[in-house]
Amino acid sequence: MADGLRTIHILTTDETLLAQGRAAASALEGWEISGVETVEGLLARPPVAGDVILIDKWLRGANVYEICRKLTGRARCRTFVLAEHGNQSGEAIAHFCGASGLMTRPITASQLREALADHAGPRPPLPQDARSKDSGRPELPEDLLKDIATERPNSSLVSALTDPETSLFNYAFLNYKLDEEFKRAQRFGEPLSCVMLGFEGQADSSVLSQLAGIILGASRDTDVLGRFDESSFLFLLPRTGPDGARVMAERVRSSAEESGLRDLVGDALQISVGISCAPHPDVRRREDLYAQARERFFAARQSGGGVVTGV
């Protein structure tokens, strides 16, 4: 802020976008534009209350929604995601990650004026469940997502993040969470288990839904549960070592057997499970954690089912 002006901070590496922002802000009284290329650079001189942050969805080398989460609680001003026109799920995901809303490119004076008028008050806080009790950092609230999935099954947010047949997280979001949970486990020196569970063949939607219900019943609120492909699932279990992961996996297997779940040809589902854990000498990257779980899953399936946790 200089000379009493409030500042619109644009987090981007796109000079064209910055030029659009400067042209739009010139038509607004009391506002100036500041360009910054990294979230670290932004936080080095934090925006003040009353400023606004615009985050370029196409920021090179960064995940815009992760940036939203990093800024939640650290930047005392409103935050908007800049996305392409027609983005159907962007606004819902932006709100989900703690941003005030979505703006579309190109930046115009009328769009800025409308956004600033509609969001004149302070940004609403995230629900209590959206904050880590230990670190104080924001987390994506899985409990909130489950509530939304129950109340608004056709919402764009649920469509963007979940598998329609099971209501568990989809492959794209699992990939995002694998990176996030692995980094968190490394940072705080906590165990993290990766579980791949599945069966051979195919099953209809009702069976998949029942199996998803069993999985949810055997899990904790902090576990990340998702559908990996047609016949397998991937789970991330924070603060859980191999023994705890095995207990969870065995609970799912036994419940599936007791429920008499069957595939499309009428055979009982033969559940196979592979488990990997960090920290481990052979797990240096998130890809190692996933690869070990998948390798052990295939080993369990080749042996006719069961749980494989290591060599």
N, C-alpha and C positions, 0 to 999 in steps of 0.2 A: 504493500500500500504506500503510495507516494502522493504528497500534496492533497491529502484527504480523500483520494480516490480509493474505491474498493477494487480488488483485483480478480480477474478471471484467469486462473492458471490452467493452461492447456498442456496436458501431458502427451506429447507426440514427437515423432521425428519427421513428420510431414510438413515441409515448409509451406505447401499450398494450403493446408488446413490452418496453419498459423496466420497466413495472410487473410484467409476468410474470417478468422476470428477478429483480427485487428480491424478489418473493414466493418464488420458487424458491430463491434464495440464502439466504434467512432460515432455511431448514431445513438448511443445510449449515454445519458448524462450521468457522470459520476463513476464510470467504469474504465479500467485499463486492462490490457492483455499482457500476460507474462508466459513465455514459452519455456518448458523444461522437458528434458528427454528421458529422465529416469525417476522412479519413485523415490530413490535415495536422494537425488538432487532436490526433489520437492520437499522432502522432510528435513533436509539440511537447514533450510530456512522456512519453517512451517508456515502455511497460510494462517491468517488470523481470522477470528470470528467475523462473519459477514462476507468473507471471500467466497469464491466458487471454484470448483475444480472440474474440468472437462477431461475425460480420459479417452484417448483414441483407441477404439476397439482393435485397430490394426497396428498398435504400437509394436515395433520390431523387437523380437526376442522376449516378449512378456505376455502374461495371461492377464487380460484386463479385469476379470472377475476376482482373481487372486489379489490384484492391486486394490480393488474395492475393499476387500476384507482387511488388507494391511492398513488401509487408511481409517477404517472404522475404529473410533475411539482415540485416534492419534491426530486426525485433522479436524479442527473444530469448525468445519464449514460444510456446505452442501456439495455433493459430488454427483456428476452426471456422466453416463457412458455415451460416447459419440459412436453411433453405428450407422450402417447403411440404411437407406430408406426401404421400408417394407420388412424389416426384421421383426418376425412374429413373436419370438420368445425373449428378445433382449431385455425389454422393460421388466418383465417378471423376474428374470434371473438377476438383473441389476438390483432390484429391490431386495431379492433374496440374499444378495451379498452385501447389503448395507448401503447401497447408493440411493440417492434421492429420486432418480429416474433416468430416462433415456432421452437423448437428443439425436436427431438424424443429420447426416451430412447432405448438402453443404451447410455450414453455419450461416444463419441469417440474423439480421437485427430483430425481426419480428419473432423468430423462434427463441432467441435469447430473452427478449422482453417477456414473452409469454411464460417461459420456464421460470424466470426469476420472480415473476408476479405470483405464479401458482405455488411457489415454494418459498414464500417470504419468511416463514417461520423456521425454527431449528429442525434439523433432520430428526425424525422419530428414532428412539433407541431400538436396537434389536431385542427380540425376546430374551429372557434370562437364559434359556437353554442354548442360546447362540454364543455364549461366552464360556471359554474353558475355565474351570474352577481353579486349575493349577497355574496356568500361565497368564490368564487375563486377556489372552488374544482371542479375537473372534473366530468362531468355527461355523461352518455351514451346518445349520440346525436340522439334523435328520428327523427329530421328533416333529418339527414344524412341517417338514415335507410330508410325513405320514398323515398329519392332520389335513393338509391340503388335499392329498390324494383321496382321502375319505370324503371330504366335503365337496370338492370340485374336481371330479375325475377327468374332466375334459379340459382343464386349464392348460395354457401353453407351457407353464413352468413344468408341470408333471410330464407333459409330452416331451419336453426337451431333455429331461433327466432320467426318466424311468422307462422300463420295458412294459409295453401295454398288456402283455399276457400275465405277468406276475406282479406288477407294481413294485418290483425291486429296481434298484438303479440299473441303468443300461451300460453297455460296454464303454461308450465315450466317457461317461462320468466316472466309471470305475478306473479308467486310465488316469484321469485327473486326480482322483482320490489316492491312488497308489503312490503317485509322486508326493502328494501332500503328507500322507501318513508316514511314509518312509522318512521324509525330511524331519518331521516332528519327532519320530522315535529316535533318530540320530541326535537331534538337538538336545533332547532331554534324557538321553541314555536309557530309554525304556524299551522293553521287548515289543515286537510286532509280529504277529503270525499272519500268514497268507494261506488260505484254504481254498483248494479247487475241489468241487464236489459235482458229481454228475452220474449219468447212466448211459448205457448203450441203447441205440434205437431212437424212436420218437414217441412223444406222448401228446395227448390232446390238451386243449386249454384248461379244462377242468382239473386234470391231473397236475398240470404245472401250477395252477392256482393253489391246489391243496398242498403241494410240496413247498411252495413259497410260504404258505401259512405255517407249516411245520418249521421251516427255517427261521421265520420271524419269532416263533414261540421258543426256539432254542437259543436265541441271541439276546444280547444286551442292547440298550439304547445307543451305546457308543460304537457298536460294530457297524461296519459298512458292508451291506449285503447287495449283491448284484447278479444279474444274469449275464454270463459270459458269451454263450452261443446257444444253439438250438437245444442241446442236451446237457449243458454244464453251467455251473454257477461259481462265482468267485467271491470270497469273503475276506475282509481285512479286519483283524481283531487287535485293536490297540491294547497295550499293556498286558498282553497275553503271550505266555510261552507255549512250548509244544504240548505240555500236559493239559493245559486249559483248552487249547485248540482241539486236541484229541477228544476231550470230554464233550465239547460242543458237537463235533462231527459224529461221534458215536450216538449222541442223543438224536440227531437228525436221522441217521441210518435206522436206528431201532424204531423210531416213530413212523418212518415211511413204511417199514415192513409191517408194523402192527396195523397200519391204515389200509394195507392191501392194495397199494397203488400199482397200476399196471400200465404197460405201454400200449401202442396202437394195435399190436398183434395179440394182446392179452397176456403177455408174460409179465411176471412180477418185476418191478424196477429193481435192478441190481445196483445198489449205490456204491460208488468208488470214491475214495477221497485221497488227495495228496496234500501234505502240509509242509510248509517251510517256515522258518523263523529267523528273525534278526534280533539281537546281533549274532553273527556267525562268521567264522573266518572266511567262508566262501561266499558270503553275501556282502559285496561292496557297493552294489548299486541296486536300485529298485528293480531293474531288469533281472538281476540274479535271484531276488526273492520270488518273483513271479515264475521264472524259468524252473526253479527247483520244485515249486508246488505243482506245476504242470507236468514235469517229468515224473514225479511221484504219483500223480493222478493216473497217468498212463500205465505206470507199473502196477498200481492197484487194480486197474481195469483188466490188464492182461492176466492177472492172477485170479480173476473171477470175482472181484469186489473186495471191500475192506478198506482199511486206513493205512497209508504209508507215510511215516513222518521223517524218515531218513534212512541212510545206508546201514 
